[in-house]
Amino acid sequence: MDQLEMAGYAKQFERDGYLLLRGVLPQERVERLNAVVDELIAKEPEALAYNLYNSVERHEEIAALMDEPTVLPLIVRLLSYNIQLHISHLTIRHPNPRNLDTTTQSFINWHQDGPHPQFPSHEGVTGLYYIKACYILSDMSEPDRGNTKVVPGSHNRPFQPECPDTRQKLEGEVQICGRPGDVFIFAQNLWHSAAPNHSSHTRRQLFMGYSPIWMRPIDYHRASPELLENANPYQKQLLGVIDANPFKYYVPDASMLPLRELISN
């Protein structure tokens, strides 16, 4: 991705709050990731829906996505270089034509991501605190397959859905339709939800979230020694390893942030 293309994506992201990148992962890599997902789900109790957090700790194939070279430079362009991996979240949604709810949330209502109470807002608009990249691992080229739904531009204006129930169609909503290997990127302050899965397809999506390095990650207090053992410099920064002095998470030296080099590349 050259600088001109990246600038275009940045402008589109600022306007819409999300991007859809086609064909990021080759078929062979998607197949490897799906084989890993099969292994992970086989260890879980049978359910309509699964939410597996801290996925990078579960398999090296997933961990390799945290610094995916076709995606990470764009994340750095959108969020700057003093960032970390905030969350790695695998979601599975089996066909659910009767809209059954489960303890693992077979569908998610309209919301902005963030803590409770929510991030500060000004005149009804919440700032950008983190970004998620979602790797689509199943055929979601048609709507109502458990697709993520968004309201384009809702991050830039005061917005509150009249009905938070995702099973009710919202004016202006868009379902993100992609094929295995596509990636969509969206801002945490963009209003989004998960559509019900009324199809015969199982939804498989893997989210990698990135935030400023001074923010507490969701998945862990510290990355495991096993994950850090073979991590490259980019991955070590993304896993929060920059300095023993906690103050440096707020005012890091440039040498502590190898992702800085992606700004000029």
Secondary structure by P-SEA (a helix, b strand, c coil): ccaaaaaaaaaaaaacccccccccccaaaaaaaaaaaaaaaaacccccbbbbcccccccaaaaaaccccccaaaaaaaccccccccbbbbbbbccccccccccccccccccccccccccccccccccccbbbbbbbcccccccccccccccccccccccccccccccccccccccccccccbbbbbbcccccccccccccbbbbbbbbbbccccccccccccccccccccccaaaaaaacccccccccccccccccccccccccc
